Amino acid sequence: MDLIETRDDLCTRCYACVRACPVEAMHAAEGAVRADGETCIGCGICLEECSHGAIALADHTQLALDLLAQGDTAAVISPGFPGAFPDDDPLRVIGALRALGFAEVWEAAAGAEMLASTYRVALESALGRTVIASTCPAAVRLIEAHRPDLVQNLAPAVSPEIAASRAARASGRPRVVCITPCAAFRLECGDAGRGRVSPAARRIEGGADVVLTFSELSELFDKSGLRVDQCPPSAPDVAAEGPGRVLPLPAGLLHSVEASDGAFRRGAVNAAGFRECMEVLDAMSSGGITAPVVELSICRGCVDGPGYPENLGAWRRRQAVLAYSAAMESAGGTSVLERLACSGAGRIDLSRTFFSSLSSEAAPAHCRERAALGTRSGDPDASQTGKMERGRYARSASHSFAADSEPVDMVAYSPAMESVIALMQKVSSVSSTVLITGASGVGKEVVARYIHRTGNRSAEPFVKINCAAIPETLLESELFGYEEGAFTGARRSGKPGLIELASGGTLFLDEITEMPMALQAKLLQVLQEKCLVRVGGTKQIRVDARVIAATNRDIERAVKEGRFRNDLYYRLNVIPIRVPSLVERAGDIAPLTYHFLEKWGARYGRPRRISREAREALERYGWPGNVRELENVLEFLVVTVDAPVIGIEHIPTHIKSAGAKNTAEVCVSGIMPLRKAVEEVERQLIERASATCPSTYAIARALGVNQSTIVRKIQRFANGRSG
């Protein structure tokens, strides 16, 4: 069992987790998404980005209950626990732990205070080399797996949780359960479900037997019928002396150690968040940082870890942690040193060894390719945006339905497609006529098949006819059928038309604007009267076919110019659906890319992945041929690229060059007021985006602002106004 599990029954293949993973450890292959245990750092970003519940940590609640049943089990609880229960007295949480059956409760914050001397020794023996604090397991794993050139800079010290766990064992507790907000801590303890774990995890001894997240602890309380607010308050058996309780906050280690060694913090650098950590690591590799110590945290402090219950903001958690720390300053309690002295335990080994899963020679190229991402979707700083859009994504699921010849795949996650998806779902349950409009290649037929396959006519035929592909002389007989002798070459028994064959099901009339005017009148009659007469016949035949029409033309203009009957237009346009161009739904480019790579890779037996740089080049391109063009390009790449990973060098030149135009420099000339310079840059960016974006909405999406802002600025620039 791996650290990160995927529930295939809940996975919609939206690939949000693949795009969000900052180290590209999430891979899409063979119809499923999986985490690579060798490169995963346990940051938990994929857990936050998955809106469908398909990505989850392995459930360890039963493992904890089994351990508790054996008795004599200690709980080591991370100092962020007040933030997991902000409405409850933290001392009642400890009381609830005792009610669960824990023999002792240790504050992991005490472990932070134990480490002060270890870090002081590491600083003294560094010989001018910057020391990296190792309290964040995800940061440690990042360096081991992706930045092996900096492994030598890691302070050889265990985390506070492991320090406290080792102390608990030394004092006589044979079993330890650690409770933490950190997913990566399971890697550090070697506890990933008693199965395959990271190479680094196997080498750390004396950690917890089971690791529970705060969310799992809350579940345990519920399963056991415990209400925290009804449990008696209880102090921890082994308590921190004060400074260690701020460990969950940014720079918490530096603050904790400073109490015993003020020199440790002087000139120190603190980096919080994946992007900031990568910037600091890059600066260290290039010699740009000479600080004595660097503290890294992949999360924004441990008050923002993935193991917290949902719907709790980091600020509220932070306040709860600070309030508990202040309340416990004068509470006293047994310290770690006192407990160890009473138990007769000797000195606790707090050291650890770090190992790289890569050779030092191969490391730099690998880590640059896989770790230095900094993409919008993968930036942990953008997690709040991801959470706000989660509701949209949850309603815009990916669907696949078996068509007559091949699956019908609707991959739609962008906000631009939200209203389209919602309307399609409403329309599918009724028989109203639908008119689908949109540029060539946007997927109008996919929309039509989706409506049919999800509706109450799904068991009946889906009949398609392209009005532009059949000669005018044959179109009437194909649509309406004919009787024996209707014309030279007619079958003796006659032939039913496509409208008749579609009875009970759906008739899809593609390129409806190409239908001759004479046939438009006959089609209108069928729609009005629900019956038809075959060519050369006199008998009226009842039909009950749902009509879905589509066109890539401006049908309203065709009506005004007299090329399309206005009465037929109004009869078809009962429920209009406009499918946006791919540029307007740019958020779907990445999911579609992964989808088509999987589709064509499986069909040709050539599984392929794509690099970050290559994917971003596809995202910058204008895609005049829309989804069809994207699929054709990816089929071409799957067929022609022999390497397992499609790189930027494989992308067609016209796509790369178009992207290069969009990334050209914007500049101002000379010295001018700052406000005017900002306006000039805005003007250039809007003009550049306008060259490839077909609408103000698309421009707004490309520049990351509201559409109203773009409209207002365009009007202001056009009128020559400023401000």
Order of alpha helices (4+ residues) and beta strands (2+ residues): beta-alpha-beta-beta-alpha-beta-alpha-beta-alpha-alpha-beta-alpha-alpha-beta-alpha-alpha-beta-alpha-beta-alpha-alpha-beta-alpha-beta-alpha-alpha-alpha-alpha-alpha-beta-beta-alpha-beta-alpha-beta-alpha-beta-beta-alpha-beta-alpha-beta-beta-beta-alpha-alpha-beta-alpha-beta-alpha-alpha-beta-alpha-alpha-alpha-alpha
